[in-house]
């Protein structure tokens, strides 16, 4: 059970995190996160599960555009063009987390809680990068 986040995290989310960490440990994979709108919540969850947190290599909380650019190498033309809440930004964040870490796999999250220019509140872009593989992307509106 997650210690510091209990009871704030729903049981089904905690079980998913445990499954991810178990798989990572079983396969000898290290994980990294690149978060914006979640402010480090995913990294906190992955490091709060006893006996499995060693699979977590590092996390990047990159709330500002400057942080996304400086820490993850997200191109200014992406941030100033399609914007920080976009498929391109999510992919670049996940790729940047791999490049700036020893992780084998990274996940990025960027979104709007209150909406943005022409974009609804609850729009979130997720990307997952794995060394040697194409970066995957999903968009969800919560």
C-alpha positions in Angstrom: 0.0 0.0 0.0 1.2 3.5 -0.8 2.1 5.1 2.5 2.3 8.9 2.1 -0.6 9.1 -0.4 -3.0 6.9 1.4 -6.0 7.4 1.4 -5.8 10.1 -1.3 -5.1 7.6 -4.2 -8.0 5.3 -5.2 -7.3 1.6 -4.7 -7.6 0.8 -8.4 -4.9 3.4 -9.3 -2.6 2.1 -6.6 -3.1 -1.5 -7.9 -2.1 -0.3 -11.4 1.0 1.4 -10.0 1.9 -1.8 -8.2 1.5 -3.8 -11.4 3.7 -1.4 -13.3 6.4 -1.5 -10.7 6.2 -5.3 -10.4 6.6 -5.7 -14.2 9.5 -3.2 -14.2 11.2 -5.1 -11.4 10.6 -8.5 -13.1 12.1 -7.2 -16.4 14.9 -5.2 -14.8 13.6 -1.9 -16.2 14.1 1.6 -14.7 11.4 4.2 -15.0 11.3 7.9 -15.4 8.5 10.5 -15.4 8.1 13.9 -17.0 5.2 15.7 -15.4 3.5 19.0 -15.9 -0.1 19.2 -14.8 0.3 16.5 -12.2 3.1 18.3 -10.5 5.0 15.1 -9.5 2.1 13.0 -8.3 3.0 10.1 -10.5 6.6 10.1 -9.3 5.3 10.3 -5.7 3.0 7.3 -6.3 5.8 5.2 -7.9 8.2 5.9 -5.1 5.7 5.4 -2.3 5.1 1.6 -2.8 7.4 -0.3 -0.5 9.6 -3.0 -2.0 9.3 -1.9 -5.6 10.3 1.8 -5.7 13.9 0.9 -6.8 12.5 0.6 -10.3 12.0 4.3 -10.3 15.1 6.1 -11.6 14.0 9.8 -11.6 11.3 12.2 -12.2 11.1 15.7 -13.8 8.4 18.2 -12.7 8.4 20.6 -15.6 5.4 22.9 -15.0 6.8 25.9 -16.9 7.8 26.1 -20.6 11.3 27.1 -19.5 11.6 23.9 -17.4 10.3 21.7 -20.2 13.0 23.3 -22.5 15.9 23.4 -20.1 15.4 20.0 -18.3 13.9 17.9 -21.1 15.0 19.7 -24.3 11.5 20.3 -25.6 12.1 22.6 -28.6 11.0 26.2 -28.2 9.2 26.0 -31.6 6.9 23.2 -30.1 6.2 25.2 -26.9 5.6 28.5 -28.8 3.8 26.8 -31.7 1.4 24.0 -30.9 2.0 24.7 -27.2 3.0 22.8 -24.1 -0.3 20.9 -24.0 0.0 19.0 -27.2 0.9 15.6 -28.7 4.3 17.1 -29.8 5.1 18.4 -26.4 4.1 15.1 -24.6 6.3 13.1 -27.0 9.2 15.5 -26.6 8.9 15.4 -22.8 8.9 11.6 -22.8 11.9 11.5 -25.2 13.7 14.1 -23.1 13.2 12.2 -19.9 14.9 9.2 -21.5 17.8 11.3 -22.8 18.3 12.9 -19.4 18.2 9.7 -17.4 19.4 6.1 -17.2 15.8 4.9 -17.4 14.7 2.4 -20.0 11.1 3.7 -20.1 9.5 7.1 -19.5 6.1 8.5 -19.2 5.1 12.1 -19.7 1.9 13.9 -18.7 0.9 17.4 -19.8 -2.6 18.9 -19.7 -5.0 21.6 -18.7 -7.0 21.5 -15.5 -8.8 24.8 -16.3 -8.6 24.8 -20.1 -6.5 26.8 -22.5 -6.9 28.8 -25.7 -9.2 26.6 -27.9 -8.7 23.6 -25.6 -11.1 22.2 -23.0 -10.5 21.8 -19.3 -9.4 18.3 -18.5 -7.5 17.8 -21.8 -4.4 15.6 -21.0 -1.7 14.3 -23.3 0.3 11.2 -22.3 3.3 9.8 -24.0 5.5 6.7 -23.2 9.0 6.3 -24.6 11.1 3.2 -24.5 14.7 3.1 -25.6 14.9 1.8 -29.2 11.2 2.0 -29.8 8.8 4.6 -31.2 7.2 6.9 -28.6 3.5 6.2 -28.0 0.9 8.9 -27.4 -2.7 9.1 -26.1 -5.0 12.0 -25.5 -7.8 11.9 -22.9 -10.3 14.5 -21.8 -11.3 14.1 -18.1 
